[in-house]
Amino acid sequence: MNVIDASIIASYLVRDQLYNYAEELLTSLDQVIVPELIGLEVANVIWKHIYLFKRISPKDGANLISALDELLNTFEIVPNKVLIHGSFEISLELGIPVYDSLYIYLSVSRDAKLYTFDEKLKKILSDSRYSWILVTQ
């Protein structure tokens, strides 16, 4: 099993500098599981690319939201309610936001590998007892 975080999907959809690697991951990984919150996180990234970065138009953003919906249908989506307690404990242990610890807890609870482009999260994980879940590129 594999867990991907919002940074992978966002890079793929907005076609940023990590697009090629994101596309490779999304087309090659089997059994991808994600927390329910991922859709909202990626939608927020799309919003940033419209309003803050001015990289895409609102119309293109709406199309990306549709593409996001289709992509999410290919993954197993784990409800937030089953992740809250464990994620909160990990967030306190590592001093990171619960948003980030959702992916860690999901990976640990499912004995899955975690893929992320978030360098800060990679550093924290590599120095923790959870380093075994992290896939480095």
HELIX and SHEET records of a PDB file:
HELIX    1   1 ALA A    6  VAL A   14  1                                   9    
HELIX    2   2 TYR A   19  SER A   28  1                                  10    
HELIX    3   3 ILE A   38  TYR A   51  1                                  14    
HELIX    4   4 PRO A   58  LEU A   72  1                                  15    
HELIX    5   5 ASN A   80  VAL A   82  5                                   3    
HELIX    6   6 ILE A   84  LEU A   94  1                                  11    
HELIX    7   7 VAL A   98  SER A  109  1                                  12    
HELIX    8   8 GLU A  119  SER A  126  1                                   8    
HELIX    9   9 SER A  131  ILE A  133  5                                   3    
SHEET    1   A 4 GLU A  76  VAL A  78  0                                        
SHEET    2   A 4 VAL A  32  PRO A  35  1                                        
SHEET    3   A 4 ASN A   2  ILE A   4  1                                        
SHEET    4   A 4 LYS A 113  TYR A 115  1                                        
END                                                                             
